[in-house]
Amino acid sequence: EPRATSLGYILERLWYRLVWSSIDYATTRQFYVNYKCVLTSGLALSFLYYVIPAAFALGALAIAIFVFALYRLFHAESPALSLVGAVVGIGGGVILAALVLLVGSQNNAIQNLAIWASFFAPSLFFGWLAYQHSKVGMARPLALSGLVGGLGGLVNIIVTLIGGGSWEKPNNPALSPVIMGSYYIGMLLTMVWMVWSSIVLLRRKA
């Protein structure tokens, strides 16, 4: 069978073997059903960051479940790219949560990379997939919002790293307008994409 020999299929099966091999089908199915109870709380927990720093870590983990739901939605259309988006997004969320809980919030290259991986990268990957595969039920404006928001986040992390890893105090002050501009554009469009995508996912049958 051609699909069984494709790189995307091999990577997908490896992912399931590594992550889900100890979980039976019923448990996995129930997890997928119950993600609907968790994914919307990720955004709310993230917004509580300035009041309760630990909530940001919990929000990052909840958003990782949101990314997993997107992977399930798109993996039949593009196994390889959806898998890459899931690995980057979920991995970034887990790393970000661990960093926030262990060392607190720090404006440095490692945490900013984790924020990009967990927040902006999924909108870039899955926004592109939604644009390419409209039949999954996501409108083109939604796809473009995620895609452009992800690109804004990509520009932001690249320029931030060029500036030393801190978006607040780059080593070259001339980079500040690009860092802040790309951040706010990327953040706004990515938030629109996340809320809109959450509504789409919540309306779908498990």
GIDA-V32185 format. One record per backbone hydrogen bond with DSSP energy under -1.0 kcal/mol. NH is the residue of the N-H (numbers start at 0). CO is the residue of the C=O. If there is no record, write none. Layout:
BEGIN
NH/CO  NH/CO
END
This chain:
BEGIN
4/1  5/2  9/5  10/6  11/7  12/8  13/9  14/10  15/11  16/12  17/13  18/14  19/15  22/19  27/23  28/24  29/25  30/26  31/27  32/28  33/29  35/32  36/33  37/34  38/34  43/39  44/40  45/41  46/42  48/45  50/47  51/47  54/51  55/52  57/53  58/54  59/55  60/56  61/57  62/58  63/59  64/60  65/61  66/62  67/63  68/64  69/65  70/66  71/67  72/68  73/69  74/70  77/73  81/77  82/78  83/79  84/80  85/81  86/82  87/83  88/84  89/85  90/86  91/87  92/88  93/89  94/90  95/91  96/92  97/93  98/94  99/95  100/96  101/97  102/98  107/105  111/107  112/108  113/109  114/110  115/111  116/112  117/113  118/114  120/115  123/119  124/120  125/121  126/122  127/123  128/124  129/125  130/126  131/127  132/128  135/132  136/133  142/138  143/139  144/140  145/141  146/142  147/143  148/144  149/145  150/146  151/147  152/148  153/149  154/150  155/151  156/152  157/153  158/154  159/155  160/156  161/157  162/158  163/160  164/159  170/162  174/171  175/172  178/174  179/175  180/176  181/177  182/178  183/179  184/180  185/181  186/182  187/183  188/184  189/185  190/186  191/187  192/188  193/189  194/190  195/191  196/192  197/193  198/194  199/195  200/196  201/197  202/198
END
